[in-house]
């Protein structure tokens, strides 16, 4: 005769991911590799931003890029053309990367000789915010055409980022209802310490401050 | 989309628990899901049915979901109110200094196993 019994578990499904993320951060610390988890909506300009950032920083530090997409390798190819190392990982339909996937990707990539690695997360403002990837810092890009209401609609994403880059500011004359002051206030309300940069990856305006932030973060991390 | 990912986490955890307790067959898995956890139970169940087909230990296991209500606390007036109904702004004093007390959980509460 079959007998049933109940086993009490009472644990969060995300416990494992949080533990994996801490483990990865520990490994990165030992290597001196600063991992930045870069997030945004699709089309906000992650790859263009990276290309410009790499051009500004590649003579000062060794850079690598890990591209995460559901499919295709167009982003990794674009990055390799800038002369730094890049790896493309596919999430196999998943809407985000978790810490274990990030760690596997990084180990295959080999990050020991790198100072600064960018994880270009799947374009999505919802799920990537919920999973700790094990990155040292999170940053996101919000582009002007998306609208200044995004911090109201996706509060978690804006809460977990140390820096927000408002991109495509060269289009402000066209999208003239985008209120820069309002977006800044909305972000500050969720996340008072967040660094906010206004710029354009296309024209390069405002990128010196963004690059300076990365320089300072990498330096502070490596000197710890 | 998100649901499939969390189903894989649940399966991984249940497999681990089954292994630790030498369980061959899981009859049901009970989850506790917060109202504002962003996971939709109906979609979760569809993903579950699809994903467990390749998991011998739980290939016929039922997924049971218990909902945890979302409650927000107001730091200014001490009110506790329904997050789903009023979101971030306190309905009593209009303060925005509020935080979520509960409701974003995604826990495995228990599993029912079958002993031979």
Interface residues (C-beta under 8 A of the other chain):
Chain A: X2 X3 X4 X5 X6 X7 X8 X9 X10 X11 X12 X13 X14 X16 X17 X93 X94 X95 X96 X98 X126 X127 X130 X155 X189
Chain B: X1 X2 X4 X5 X6 X9 X10 X12 X13 X17 X21 X23 X27 X31 X38 X88 X96 X105 X106 X107 X108 X109 X110 X111 X112 X113 X114 X115 X116
